[in-house]
Amino acid sequence: MSDLKERIYEAGKDLQLINFATITEDGRPWVRYVVGKADKDLVFRFCTNKDTKKVREIRKNPNVHISMGAENLETAKNWLQVAGTAEVSVDKAERDAFWFDELKNYFSGPDDPGYCIVIVRPSRIEFGTMGSMTPEVWEGK
């Protein structure tokens, strides 16, 4: 794993609050908070209800954007800007792998019929560092 890819993974590997943007039906960007994380391949995942507006927007236009890592100015060291394409998965293995107990506040369990996973495959990731005006760039295949 390259040094940049490793640093991106370290910044995104833990569950955290993510700003997730889609394009609405009238062509405007819409950002909302989700809780998600990245895997070693820099694929990002979070869960949602399959009947949400974001799922409908992904199905119409899978081009999405993620911002994460900068919770506040006092603790921010680096952050990620991720452009990619999203897909919605109801695959049992995906649902089981992402499940954590706090989701019981929203779903009955990983087999809940409304529970789905959003998978974001990045085409470009900017790794920003406090004190630098120029981010480092990772580009997907």
C-alpha positions in Angstrom: 0.0 0.0 0.0 1.4 3.4 -0.9 2.1 5.9 1.8 -0.7 8.2 0.6 -3.2 5.3 0.4 -2.2 4.2 3.9 -2.7 7.7 5.3 -6.1 7.9 3.6 -7.1 4.6 5.0 -6.0 5.6 8.5 -8.1 8.8 8.3 -11.2 6.9 7.1 -11.0 3.4 8.7 -13.1 4.1 11.9 -16.8 4.7 12.0 -17.3 8.5 11.9 -19.6 11.2 10.9 -19.5 11.8 7.1 -21.0 14.6 4.9 -22.5 12.7 2.0 -23.7 14.6 -1.1 -26.0 13.5 -3.9 -27.7 15.3 -6.8 -31.4 15.8 -6.3 -34.0 15.2 -8.9 -34.0 18.9 -9.9 -30.2 18.8 -10.4 -29.1 20.4 -7.1 -26.5 19.1 -4.6 -27.8 17.9 -1.3 -25.6 17.1 1.7 -26.6 15.1 4.8 -24.8 13.4 7.6 -24.2 9.6 7.7 -22.0 7.4 9.8 -19.5 5.3 7.8 -16.0 4.2 7.2 -13.5 3.1 4.6 -11.9 -0.3 4.0 -8.3 -1.0 3.0 -9.2 -0.7 -0.7 -10.5 2.8 0.1 -14.1 1.8 -0.6 -16.5 3.7 1.7 -19.6 2.2 3.3 -22.6 3.4 5.4 -26.1 2.1 5.9 -29.4 3.7 5.4 -33.1 2.8 4.8 -33.7 1.7 1.3 -36.8 4.0 1.0 -34.8 7.2 1.6 -34.4 10.2 -0.7 -30.7 9.5 -0.9 -31.2 6.0 -2.2 -33.6 7.3 -4.9 -31.0 9.9 -5.9 -28.2 7.4 -6.0 -30.3 5.2 -8.3 -30.9 8.1 -10.6 -27.4 9.5 -10.5 -24.7 7.5 -8.8 -22.1 10.4 -8.8 -21.6 11.4 -5.1 -19.2 13.2 -2.8 -18.0 12.5 0.7 -16.2 14.9 3.1 -14.9 13.6 6.4 -12.2 13.8 9.0 -12.4 17.4 10.2 -14.7 17.5 13.3 -13.5 20.9 14.5 -10.6 23.3 14.0 -9.0 22.4 17.3 -8.5 18.7 16.6 -8.4 18.6 12.7 -5.1 17.4 11.4 -6.3 16.1 8.1 -9.5 15.4 6.1 -10.7 13.7 3.0 -12.7 14.9 0.0 -13.9 11.9 -2.0 -15.5 11.9 -5.4 -17.0 8.6 -6.5 -19.9 6.5 -7.6 -22.3 4.9 -5.2 -24.4 1.7 -5.4 -27.0 0.5 -3.0 -26.6 -3.1 -1.8 -29.0 -5.4 0.0 -26.5 -8.3 -0.1 -26.6 -10.3 3.1 -22.8 -10.4 3.6 -22.6 -6.6 3.2 -25.4 -6.0 5.6 -24.0 -8.4 8.2 -20.4 -7.1 7.9 -21.5 -3.5 8.5 -23.9 -4.1 11.3 -23.2 -2.7 14.8 -25.4 -2.6 17.9 -26.3 1.1 17.8 -28.2 0.5 14.6 -30.9 -1.2 16.7 -32.2 2.3 17.2 -33.2 2.3 13.5 -33.4 -1.3 12.3 -34.6 -4.5 13.9 -31.4 -6.2 12.8 -29.2 -6.9 9.8 -32.1 -8.8 8.2 -34.5 -5.8 8.5 -36.1 -5.4 5.0 -35.4 -1.6 5.0 -31.7 -1.9 5.9 -29.3 -1.5 3.1 -25.6 -0.5 2.6 -24.4 2.3 0.4 -21.0 1.5 -1.2 -19.0 4.4 -2.6 -16.1 3.5 -4.9 -13.8 6.6 -5.2 -12.4 8.0 -8.5 -10.5 10.7 -6.7 -9.6 11.4 -3.1 -8.0 14.6 -1.8 -6.1 14.3 1.4 -6.0 17.7 3.1 -3.6 18.6 5.9 -3.9 21.5 8.3 -1.4 24.1 7.4 -1.2 23.2 3.7 -3.3 24.9 1.0 -2.7 22.0 -1.5 -4.1 18.6 -0.9 -2.4 15.4 -1.9 -4.4 13.5 -4.6 -5.1 9.8 -5.0 -6.9 8.8 -8.2 -8.6 5.4 -8.6 -8.3 3.1 -11.6 
